[in-house]
Amino acid sequence: MSAPVKLRILFFSVLRDIVGAEEVSLELPDGEGDVAAMLAELYRRWPELEAWDGRIRVAADLEYVGREHPLSGVGEVAVMPPVQGG
């Protein structure tokens, strides 16, 4: 049996404005410890985030990861909008 996954989630740019915080703590239940489950929980809490679903970038401990990436053992997750040049 796996333990819950406890994460420190950092938000950037417009996503920080939607959430209303620079960072939040999140605990995912047993067996739901991947990026997809984390995003689903974030969308449940802040439905406005889901409008960014296809464009959000996620980094786990400073490394970009896909939605299937497990978050067990990860301490910090960054949730970012697409990078824009200028």
C-alpha positions as CSV (number, residue, x, y, z in Angstrom):
1,M,0.0,0.0,0.0
2,S,1.4,3.4,-1.0
3,A,1.4,6.5,1.1
4,P,-0.3,9.7,0.2
5,V,1.8,12.0,-2.0
6,K,2.5,15.4,-0.3
7,L,3.5,18.2,-2.7
8,R,4.6,21.8,-2.6
9,I,3.1,23.4,-5.8
10,L,4.4,26.6,-7.2
11,F,2.4,28.7,-9.6
12,F,3.8,31.3,-12.1
13,S,2.5,34.2,-14.1
14,V,-1.3,34.2,-14.9
15,L,-1.7,30.9,-13.2
16,R,-0.6,32.4,-9.9
17,D,-3.2,35.1,-10.4
18,I,-6.0,32.5,-11.0
19,V,-5.0,30.5,-7.8
20,G,-4.4,33.7,-5.8
21,A,-1.2,32.3,-4.3
22,E,2.4,31.8,-5.3
23,E,2.4,28.3,-3.7
24,V,0.0,25.8,-2.2
25,S,0.4,22.4,-0.4
26,L,-1.5,19.5,-1.8
27,E,-1.8,15.9,-0.7
28,L,-2.9,13.3,-3.2
29,P,-4.6,10.1,-2.0
30,D,-3.0,6.6,-2.2
31,G,-2.7,5.5,-5.8
32,E,-3.3,8.9,-7.3
33,G,0.2,10.2,-7.4
34,D,0.9,11.4,-10.9
35,V,0.8,14.7,-12.7
36,A,-2.6,14.0,-14.3
37,A,-4.1,13.3,-10.8
38,M,-2.5,16.5,-9.5
39,L,-3.9,18.6,-12.3
40,A,-7.3,17.1,-11.9
41,E,-7.3,18.1,-8.2
42,L,-6.1,21.6,-9.1
43,Y,-8.8,22.0,-11.7
44,R,-11.4,20.8,-9.1
45,R,-10.2,23.5,-6.7
46,W,-9.7,26.3,-9.2
47,P,-11.9,25.6,-12.3
48,E,-10.5,28.6,-14.1
49,L,-7.1,26.7,-14.4
50,E,-8.7,24.1,-16.7
51,A,-8.9,26.7,-19.5
52,W,-5.1,26.4,-19.6
53,D,-5.1,22.6,-19.7
54,G,-3.5,22.0,-23.1
55,R,-0.9,24.6,-22.5
56,I,0.3,24.1,-18.9
57,R,3.9,23.0,-18.4
58,V,4.8,21.0,-15.3
59,A,8.2,20.6,-13.8
60,A,8.9,18.1,-10.9
61,D,11.9,19.0,-8.9
62,L,13.1,21.3,-11.7
63,E,12.7,18.9,-14.6
64,Y,9.9,19.2,-17.2
65,V,7.6,16.1,-17.0
66,G,4.6,14.7,-18.8
67,R,1.2,13.9,-17.3
68,E,2.0,10.2,-16.6
69,H,5.0,11.1,-14.5
70,P,4.7,9.7,-10.9
71,L,5.1,12.3,-8.2
72,S,6.1,9.9,-5.4
73,G,9.3,11.2,-3.9
74,V,9.0,14.6,-5.6
75,G,9.1,17.5,-3.2
76,E,8.3,20.5,-5.4
77,V,6.1,20.9,-8.5
78,A,6.1,24.0,-10.7
79,V,2.9,24.7,-12.8
80,M,3.6,27.2,-15.6
81,P,1.8,28.7,-18.6
82,P,3.6,28.4,-21.9
83,V,6.9,30.3,-22.1
84,Q,6.6,33.4,-24.2
85,G,9.5,35.1,-26.0
86,G,9.9,38.8,-26.2
